[in-house]
């Protein structure tokens, strides 16, 4: 492990280099992406102290897009109207050329479901951005590549 006291600002990773794939298709118009796992806890009391115990994990996230395509809007709506709950796979990769050792960080999330669908949206004189919220089962998520200290 290296000495972190002299890390240069140029080594800070930029989201500009992030890429996102949905079901194997590159989503070039992605503006931001976040996926997180939450540890759901129950309180446990020992004497006068309170502690906690993890009882389950939940996964959720958001994808923000610059509107270029409809991106499966009709397909998802029709599936929901037929009582179906389609699932997807999201893969993300962050590979900033300034990263030490040219390393990258990548994740794959399977069993992704979308929570809402914006049917129509616009603002006169403004560019359109769409935000997609999603959930996933944490057991179906993997960090497939990490940026490590060197």
MDTraj code that builds the backbone (N, CA, C; nanometers):
import mdtraj as md
import numpy as np

residues = "UNK UNK UNK UNK UNK UNK UNK UNK UNK UNK UNK UNK UNK UNK UNK UNK UNK UNK UNK UNK UNK UNK UNK UNK UNK UNK UNK UNK UNK UNK UNK UNK UNK UNK UNK UNK UNK UNK UNK UNK UNK UNK UNK UNK UNK UNK UNK UNK UNK UNK UNK UNK UNK UNK UNK UNK UNK UNK UNK UNK UNK UNK UNK UNK UNK UNK UNK UNK UNK UNK UNK UNK UNK UNK UNK UNK UNK UNK UNK UNK UNK UNK UNK UNK UNK UNK UNK UNK UNK UNK UNK UNK UNK UNK UNK UNK UNK UNK UNK UNK UNK UNK UNK UNK UNK UNK UNK UNK UNK UNK UNK UNK UNK UNK UNK UNK UNK UNK UNK UNK UNK UNK UNK UNK UNK UNK UNK UNK UNK UNK UNK UNK UNK UNK UNK UNK UNK UNK UNK UNK UNK UNK UNK UNK UNK UNK UNK UNK UNK UNK".split()
xyz = np.array([
    [0.0844, -0.1183, 0.0000],
    [0.0000, 0.0000, 0.0000],
    [0.0886, 0.1243, 0.0000],
    [0.0522, 0.2215, -0.0800],
    [0.1336, 0.3409, -0.0952],
    [0.1093, 0.4440, 0.0124],
    [0.1919, 0.5488, 0.0094],
    [0.1796, 0.6624, 0.1001],
    [0.0780, 0.7590, 0.0410],
    [-0.0352, 0.7777, 0.1093],
    [-0.1440, 0.8608, 0.0583],
    [-0.1257, 1.0089, 0.0863],
    [-0.0163, 1.0491, 0.1522],
    [-0.0005, 1.1888, 0.1920],
    [0.0295, 1.2808, 0.0746],
    [0.0741, 1.2268, -0.0369],
    [0.1090, 1.3094, -0.1523],
    [0.0273, 1.2744, -0.2763],
    [-0.1001, 1.2434, -0.2585],
    [-0.1851, 1.2129, -0.3732],
    [-0.2121, 1.3417, -0.4496],
    [-0.1916, 1.3387, -0.5788],
    [-0.2157, 1.4544, -0.6639],
    [-0.3637, 1.4651, -0.6991],
    [-0.4105, 1.5880, -0.7148],
    [-0.5492, 1.6107, -0.7540],
    [-0.5834, 1.5469, -0.8874],
    [-0.4844, 1.5339, -0.9733],
    [-0.5077, 1.4732, -1.1048],
    [-0.5405, 1.3246, -1.0943],
    [-0.5178, 1.2669, -0.9771],
    [-0.5494, 1.1251, -0.9553],
    [-0.6950, 1.1042, -0.9131],
    [-0.7651, 1.2133, -0.8775],
    [-0.9076, 1.2020, -0.8420],
    [-0.9825, 1.1524, -0.9646],
    [-1.0634, 1.0527, -0.9471],
    [-1.1325, 0.9898, -1.0589],
    [-1.2498, 1.0769, -1.1027],
    [-1.2630, 1.0941, -1.2332],
    [-1.3694, 1.1758, -1.2911],
    [-1.4800, 1.0873, -1.3470],
    [-1.6032, 1.1220, -1.3153],
    [-1.7184, 1.0494, -1.3676],
    [-1.7353, 1.0629, -1.5177],
    [-1.6630, 1.1562, -1.5777],
    [-1.6678, 1.1744, -1.7229],
    [-1.6373, 1.0442, -1.7958],
    [-1.5563, 0.9606, -1.7334],
    [-1.5113, 0.8372, -1.7972],
    [-1.6013, 0.7179, -1.7661],
    [-1.7133, 0.7413, -1.6985],
    [-1.8042, 0.6324, -1.6653],
    [-1.8863, 0.5874, -1.7847],
    [-1.9106, 0.4576, -1.7919],
    [-1.9951, 0.4002, -1.8970],
    [-2.0968, 0.3077, -1.8331],
    [-2.2109, 0.2939, -1.9016],
    [-2.3199, 0.2122, -1.8496],
    [-2.3789, 0.1288, -1.9622],
    [-2.4026, 0.0019, -1.9324],
    [-2.4691, -0.0874, -2.0271],
    [-2.5969, -0.1385, -1.9628],
    [-2.7047, -0.1408, -2.0393],
    [-2.8324, -0.1966, -1.9952],
    [-2.8631, -0.3144, -2.0860],
    [-2.8698, -0.4323, -2.0270],
    [-2.8922, -0.5560, -2.1025],
    [-2.7953, -0.5686, -2.2201],
    [-2.6700, -0.5308, -2.1962],
    [-2.5654, -0.5459, -2.2961],
    [-2.5518, -0.4315, -2.3951],
    [-2.6448, -0.3346, -2.3933],
    [-2.6376, -0.2204, -2.4853],
    [-2.5788, -0.0996, -2.4141],
    [-2.4765, -0.0393, -2.4748],
    [-2.4151, 0.0802, -2.4185],
    [-2.5158, 0.1946, -2.4207],
    [-2.5322, 0.2615, -2.3070],
    [-2.6221, 0.3761, -2.2955],
    [-2.5342, 0.5009, -2.2980],
    [-2.5123, 0.5547, -2.4173],
    [-2.4182, 0.6654, -2.4347],
    [-2.4695, 0.7957, -2.3747],
    [-2.6000, 0.8098, -2.3599],
    [-2.6569, 0.9366, -2.3138],
    [-2.6719, 0.9448, -2.1617],
    [-2.6085, 0.8524, -2.0890],
    [-2.6166, 0.8552, -1.9428],
    [-2.5448, 0.9795, -1.8892],
    [-2.6100, 1.0492, -1.7963],
    [-2.5522, 1.1674, -1.7321],
    [-2.4991, 1.1349, -1.5934],
    [-2.5698, 1.0467, -1.5223],
    [-2.5234, 1.0043, -1.3903],
    [-2.5830, 0.8682, -1.3578],
    [-2.5157, 0.7994, -1.2675],
    [-2.5577, 0.6655, -1.2275],
    [-2.5190, 0.6439, -1.0827],
    [-2.6093, 0.5830, -1.0080],
    [-2.5797, 0.5443, -0.8700],
    [-2.6539, 0.4155, -0.8389],
    [-2.5843, 0.3213, -0.7786],
    [-2.6445, 0.1984, -0.7277],
    [-2.5888, 0.1775, -0.5881],
    [-2.6770, 0.1479, -0.4934],
    [-2.6293, 0.1291, -0.3561],
    [-2.7032, 0.0152, -0.2879],
    [-2.6336, -0.0445, -0.1933],
    [-2.6900, -0.1512, -0.1105],
    [-2.7054, -0.0965, 0.0301],
    [-2.8226, -0.1175, 0.0877],
    [-2.8511, -0.0730, 0.2240],
    [-2.8623, -0.1944, 0.3152],
    [-2.7943, -0.1883, 0.4283],
    [-2.8065, -0.2920, 0.5312],
    [-2.9262, -0.2556, 0.6189],
    [-3.0316, -0.3358, 0.6129],
    [-3.1494, -0.3137, 0.6971],
    [-3.1218, -0.3770, 0.8329],
    [-3.1456, -0.3013, 0.9373],
    [-3.1059, -0.3444, 1.0713],
    [-3.2225, -0.3418, 1.1697],
    [-3.2126, -0.4268, 1.2684],
    [-3.3035, -0.4276, 1.3833],
    [-3.2200, -0.3959, 1.5070],
    [-3.2797, -0.3220, 1.5989],
    [-3.2093, -0.2912, 1.7238],
    [-3.2023, -0.4144, 1.8128],
    [-3.0898, -0.4274, 1.8802],
    [-3.0687, -0.5343, 1.9770],
    [-3.0210, -0.4666, 2.1047],
    [-3.0893, -0.4956, 2.2159],
    [-3.0509, -0.4319, 2.3417],
    [-2.9784, -0.5312, 2.4311],
    [-2.8636, -0.4857, 2.4845],
    [-2.7857, -0.5602, 2.5825],
    [-2.7692, -0.4702, 2.7026],
    [-2.8368, -0.5024, 2.8131],
    [-2.8305, -0.4166, 2.9313],
    [-2.8800, -0.2784, 2.8947],
    [-2.7992, -0.1773, 2.9164],
    [-2.8368, -0.0394, 2.8852],
    [-2.7858, 0.0047, 2.7472],
    [-2.7205, -0.0838, 2.6769],
    [-2.6662, -0.0484, 2.5451],
    [-2.7543, -0.1018, 2.4334],
    [-2.7631, -0.0231, 2.3261],
    [-2.8330, -0.0683, 2.2060],
    [-2.7305, -0.0914, 2.0968],
    [-2.7462, -0.2024, 2.0310],
    [-2.6616, -0.2389, 1.9182],
    [-2.7560, -0.2641, 1.8007],
    [-2.7059, -0.3221, 1.6945],
    [-2.7929, -0.3542, 1.5818],
    [-2.7456, -0.4816, 1.5147],
    [-2.8389, -0.5439, 1.4435],
    [-2.8105, -0.6670, 1.3698],
    [-2.8672, -0.6515, 1.2299],
    [-2.7857, -0.6857, 1.1317],
    [-2.8341, -0.6825, 0.9939],
    [-2.9351, -0.7955, 0.9757],
    [-3.0538, -0.7592, 0.9259],
    [-3.1590, -0.8579, 0.9035],
    [-3.1833, -0.8843, 0.7552],
    [-3.1435, -0.7901, 0.6708],
    [-3.1577, -0.8090, 0.5261],
    [-3.0809, -0.6996, 0.4535],
    [-3.0687, -0.7158, 0.3247],
    [-3.0058, -0.6154, 0.2392],
    [-3.1050, -0.5750, 0.1312],
    [-3.1022, -0.4489, 0.0922],
    [-3.1852, -0.4040, -0.0196],
    [-3.0999, -0.3207, -0.1137],
    [-3.1320, -0.3276, -0.2410],
    [-3.0568, -0.2535, -0.3415],
    [-3.1463, -0.1588, -0.4179],
    [-3.0939, -0.0391, -0.4435],
    [-3.1695, 0.0593, -0.5210],
    [-3.0727, 0.1524, -0.5917],
    [-3.1238, 0.2236, -0.6908],
    [-3.0385, 0.3163, -0.7618],
    [-3.1151, 0.4048, -0.8568],
    [-3.0398, 0.4916, -0.9245],
    [-3.0981, 0.5820, -1.0236],
    [-3.0036, 0.5948, -1.1431],
    [-3.0651, 0.6107, -1.2569],
    [-2.9939, 0.6408, -1.3810],
    [-3.0532, 0.7708, -1.4328],
    [-2.9687, 0.8683, -1.4607],
    [-3.0148, 0.9944, -1.5186],
    [-2.9659, 0.9998, -1.6627],
    [-3.0595, 1.0237, -1.7550],
    [-3.0294, 1.0235, -1.8973],
    [-3.0601, 1.1576, -1.9602],
    [-2.9790, 1.1971, -2.0564],
    [-3.0150, 1.3057, -2.1460],
    [-3.1058, 1.2446, -2.2514],
    [-3.2250, 1.2997, -2.2701],
    [-3.3244, 1.2386, -2.3592],
    [-3.2759, 1.2402, -2.5039],
    [-3.2537, 1.1211, -2.5586],
    [-3.2172, 1.1039, -2.6985],
    [-3.3112, 1.0022, -2.7631],
    [-3.3421, 0.8946, -2.6891],
    [-3.4262, 0.7857, -2.7383],
    [-3.5382, 0.7582, -2.6381],
    [-3.6370, 0.6807, -2.6826],
    [-3.7436, 0.6373, -2.5915],
    [-3.6963, 0.5230, -2.5023],
    [-3.5947, 0.4488, -2.5426],
    [-3.5284, 0.3448, -2.4629],
    [-3.6229, 0.2436, -2.3993],
    [-3.7008, 0.1756, -2.4788],
    [-3.7817, 0.0655, -2.4281],
    [-3.9043, 0.1057, -2.3493],
    [-3.9447, 0.2318, -2.3597],
    [-4.0593, 0.2826, -2.2840],
    [-4.1863, 0.2032, -2.3148],
    [-4.2156, 0.1847, -2.4436],
    [-4.3371, 0.1134, -2.4842],
    [-4.3333, -0.0315, -2.4371],
    [-4.2175, -0.0961, -2.4533],
    [-4.2020, -0.2367, -2.4132],
    [-4.2272, -0.2544, -2.2633],
    [-4.1710, -0.1652, -2.1810],
    [-4.1898, -0.1747, -2.0363],
    [-4.3351, -0.1489, -1.9981],
    [-4.3959, -0.0475, -2.0571],
    [-4.5356, -0.0161, -2.0266],
    [-4.6266, -0.1329, -2.0622],
    [-4.6076, -0.1903, -2.1798],
    [-4.6914, -0.3033, -2.2219],
    [-4.6722, -0.4233, -2.1291],
    [-4.5495, -0.4498, -2.0881],
    [-4.5238, -0.5610, -1.9955],
    [-4.5975, -0.5383, -1.8643],
    [-4.5876, -0.4174, -1.8091],
    [-4.6564, -0.3873, -1.6830],
    [-4.8075, -0.4014, -1.6985],
    [-4.8611, -0.3534, -1.8096],
    [-5.0060, -0.3618, -1.8322],
    [-5.0529, -0.5063, -1.8417],
    [-4.9632, -0.5964, -1.8816],
    [-4.9952, -0.7390, -1.8902],
    [-4.9609, -0.8145, -1.7623],
    [-4.9255, -0.7399, -1.6563],
    [-4.8949, -0.8026, -1.5283],
    [-4.7556, -0.8623, -1.5205],
    [-4.6719, -0.8334, -1.6173],
    [-4.5356, -0.8866, -1.6187],
    [-4.4413, -0.7908, -1.5471],
    [-4.3337, -0.8447, -1.4934],
    [-4.2338, -0.7660, -1.4210],
    [-4.0965, -0.7956, -1.4808],
    [-4.0637, -0.7328, -1.5949],
    [-3.9374, -0.7644, -1.6614],
    [-3.8158, -0.7291, -1.5766],
    [-3.7099, -0.8060, -1.5927],
    [-3.5856, -0.7839, -1.5192],
    [-3.4732, -0.7564, -1.6180],
    [-3.3753, -0.6799, -1.5731],
    [-3.2647, -0.6373, -1.6583],
    [-3.1315, -0.6584, -1.5887],
    [-3.0244, -0.6360, -1.6633],
    [-2.8880, -0.6381, -1.6113],
    [-2.8229, -0.5039, -1.6417],
    [-2.7605, -0.4448, -1.5405],
    [-2.6871, -0.3191, -1.5561],
    [-2.5397, -0.3472, -1.5283],
    [-2.4543, -0.2993, -1.6167],
    [-2.3099, -0.3068, -1.5964],
    [-2.2546, -0.1655, -1.6025],
    [-2.1725, -0.1301, -1.5059],
    [-2.1099, 0.0024, -1.5063],
    [-1.9588, -0.0146, -1.5051],
    [-1.8906, 0.0819, -1.5673],
    [-1.7441, 0.0792, -1.5685],
    [-1.6932, 0.2220, -1.5610],
    [-1.5947, 0.2425, -1.4753],
    [-1.5300, 0.3721, -1.4589],
    [-1.3812, 0.3524, -1.4841],
    [-1.3323, 0.4092, -1.5950],
    [-1.1911, 0.3918, -1.6324],
    [-1.1338, 0.5275, -1.6717],
    [-1.0893, 0.6014, -1.5714],
    [-1.0286, 0.7329, -1.5908],
    [-0.8824, 0.7129, -1.6311],
    [-0.8353, 0.7764, -1.7396],
    [-0.6960, 0.7571, -1.7803],
    [-0.5942, 0.8062, -1.6774],
    [-0.6367, 0.8889, -1.5803],
    [-0.5461, 0.9369, -1.4767],
    [-0.5355, 0.8455, -1.3564],
    [-0.6108, 0.7357, -1.3560],
    [-0.6082, 0.6420, -1.2441],
    [-0.4718, 0.5745, -1.2348],
    [-0.4208, 0.5629, -1.1126],
    [-0.2928, 0.4944, -1.0917],
    [-0.2953, 0.3563, -1.1558],
    [-0.1959, 0.3282, -1.2365],
    [-0.1870, 0.1976, -1.3005],
    [-0.2922, 0.1736, -1.4069],
    [-0.3631, 0.2781, -1.4486],
    [-0.4689, 0.2672, -1.5516],
    [-0.5756, 0.1649, -1.5121],
    [-0.6044, 0.1560, -1.3813],
    [-0.7022, 0.0603, -1.3317],
    [-0.8448, 0.1078, -1.3618],
    [-0.9399, 0.0186, -1.3439],
    [-1.0802, 0.0542, -1.3618],
    [-1.1640, -0.0090, -1.2510],
    [-1.2849, 0.0432, -1.2373],
    [-1.3822, -0.0107, -1.1417],
    [-1.5052, -0.0503, -1.2218],
    [-1.5554, -0.1699, -1.1985],
    [-1.6715, -0.2166, -1.2733],
    [-1.7633, -0.2975, -1.1829],
    [-1.8940, -0.2852, -1.2092],
    [-1.9945, -0.3616, -1.1359],
    [-2.0940, -0.4213, -1.2346],
    [-2.1501, -0.5330, -1.1964],
    [-2.2611, -0.5926, -1.2705],
    [-2.3741, -0.6159, -1.1721],
    [-2.4931, -0.5742, -1.2114],
    [-2.6113, -0.5910, -1.1273],
    [-2.7165, -0.6641, -1.2096],
    [-2.7509, -0.7840, -1.1665],
    [-2.8560, -0.8622, -1.2313],
    [-2.9859, -0.8467, -1.1530],
    [-3.0937, -0.8969, -1.2074],
    [-3.2261, -0.8934, -1.1439],
    [-3.2688, -0.7503, -1.1094],
    [-3.2500, -0.6590, -1.2038],
    [-3.2870, -0.5181, -1.1871],
    [-3.4307, -0.4982, -1.2337],
    [-3.5094, -0.4274, -1.1524],
    [-3.6454, -0.3901, -1.1924],
    [-3.6589, -0.2387, -1.1843],
    [-3.7421, -0.1844, -1.2712],
    [-3.7645, -0.0400, -1.2717],
    [-3.8916, -0.0088, -1.1949],
    [-3.8889, 0.1019, -1.1198],
    [-3.9974, 0.1363, -1.0282],
    [-4.1013, 0.2297, -1.0864],
    [-4.0634, 0.3102, -1.1831],
    [-4.1586, 0.4040, -1.2422],
    [-4.1170, 0.4334, -1.3849],
    [-4.2121, 0.4878, -1.4601],
    [-4.1902, 0.5153, -1.6011],
    [-4.2505, 0.6512, -1.6336],
    [-4.1670, 0.7458, -1.6737],
    [-4.2162, 0.8777, -1.7163],
    [-4.2697, 0.8622, -1.8580],
    [-4.4007, 0.8733, -1.8741],
    [-4.4601, 0.8557, -2.0063],
    [-4.4316, 0.9732, -2.0985],
    [-4.4380, 1.0940, -2.0448],
    [-4.4126, 1.2136, -2.1253],
    [-4.3612, 1.3234, -2.0336],
    [-4.2706, 1.4057, -2.0893],
    [-4.2117, 1.5127, -2.0088],
    [-4.1419, 1.6099, -2.1018],
    [-4.1637, 1.7386, -2.0827],
    [-4.0865, 1.8395, -2.1543],
    [-4.1056, 1.9746, -2.0890],
    [-4.0144, 2.0638, -2.1185],
    [-4.0209, 2.2018, -2.0719],
    [-3.9748, 2.2886, -2.1880],
    [-4.0570, 2.3845, -2.2252],
    [-4.0232, 2.4719, -2.3385],
    [-3.8881, 2.5381, -2.3152],
    [-3.8024, 2.5334, -2.4160],
    [-3.6714, 2.5971, -2.4088],
    [-3.5679, 2.5196, -2.3301],
    [-3.6044, 2.4023, -2.2781],
    [-3.5102, 2.3257, -2.1960],
    [-3.4767, 2.1919, -2.2569],
    [-3.3609, 2.1417, -2.2222],
    [-3.3259, 2.0067, -2.2661],
    [-3.3909, 1.9080, -2.1707],
    [-3.4242, 1.7929, -2.2218],
    [-3.4980, 1.6939, -2.1430],
    [-3.4011, 1.5933, -2.0817],
    [-3.4185, 1.5721, -1.9522],
    [-3.3445, 1.4699, -1.8792],
    [-3.4452, 1.3787, -1.8117],
    [-3.4195, 1.2501, -1.8153],
    [-3.5068, 1.1526, -1.7503],
    [-3.4298, 1.0814, -1.6401],
    [-3.4986, 1.0557, -1.5297],
    [-3.4372, 0.9825, -1.4193],
    [-3.5137, 0.8530, -1.4000],
    [-3.4430, 0.7424, -1.4030],
    [-3.5021, 0.6102, -1.3859],
    [-3.4602, 0.5546, -1.2507],
    [-3.5582, 0.5269, -1.1654],
    [-3.5256, 0.4640, -1.0372],
    [-3.5426, 0.3131, -1.0525],
    [-3.4547, 0.2392, -0.9863],
    [-3.4600, 0.0942, -0.9979],
    [-3.4274, 0.0289, -0.8649],
    [-3.4637, -0.0965, -0.8552],
    [-3.4292, -0.1788, -0.7403],
    [-3.3594, -0.3047, -0.7898],
    [-3.2942, -0.3738, -0.6979],
    [-3.2276, -0.4994, -0.7325],
    [-3.2034, -0.5795, -0.6058],
    [-3.1809, -0.7078, -0.6236],
    [-3.1460, -0.7936, -0.5108],
    [-2.9937, -0.7923, -0.4959],
    [-2.9430, -0.7496, -0.3791],
    [-2.7977, -0.7398, -0.3601],
    [-2.7213, -0.8696, -0.3867],
    [-2.7850, -0.9845, -0.3661],
    [-2.7167, -1.1110, -0.3948],
    [-2.6849, -1.1263, -0.5429],
    [-2.7515, -1.0462, -0.6271],
    [-2.7297, -1.0524, -0.7712],
    [-2.6389, -0.9408, -0.8213],
    [-2.5668, -0.8751, -0.7309],
    [-2.4739, -0.7673, -0.7673],
    [-2.3312, -0.8114, -0.7365],
    [-2.2391, -0.7707, -0.8229],
    [-2.0985, -0.8058, -0.8040],
    [-2.0088, -0.6899, -0.8439],
    [-1.9028, -0.6683, -0.7660],
    [-1.7951, -0.5785, -0.8061],
    [-1.6984, -0.6667, -0.8838],
    [-1.6851, -0.6408, -1.0139],
    [-1.6034, -0.7293, -1.0973],
    [-1.4631, -0.6747, -1.1218],
    [-1.4423, -0.5476, -1.0894],
    [-1.3096, -0.4878, -1.1034],
    [-1.2991, -0.3742, -1.0029],
    [-1.1852, -0.3624, -0.9341],
    [-1.1644, -0.2588, -0.8321],
    [-1.0403, -0.1765, -0.8624],
    [-1.0422, -0.0523, -0.8165],
    [-0.9238, 0.0326, -0.8217],
    [-0.8538, 0.0181, -0.6870],
    [-0.7326, -0.0325, -0.6897],
    [-0.6602, -0.0607, -0.5658],
    [-0.5433, 0.0347, -0.5477],
    [-0.5005, 0.0488, -0.4225],
    [-0.3798, 0.1269, -0.3936],
    [-0.2595, 0.0541, -0.4507],
    [-0.1714, 0.1303, -0.5145],
    [-0.0477, 0.0681, -0.5652],
    [0.0710, 0.1532, -0.5247],
])
top = md.Topology()
chain = top.add_chain()
for i, resn in enumerate(residues, 1):
    res = top.add_residue(resn, chain, resSeq=i)
    for name in ("N", "CA", "C"):
        top.add_atom(name, md.element.get_by_symbol(name[0]), res)
traj = md.Trajectory(xyz[None], top)
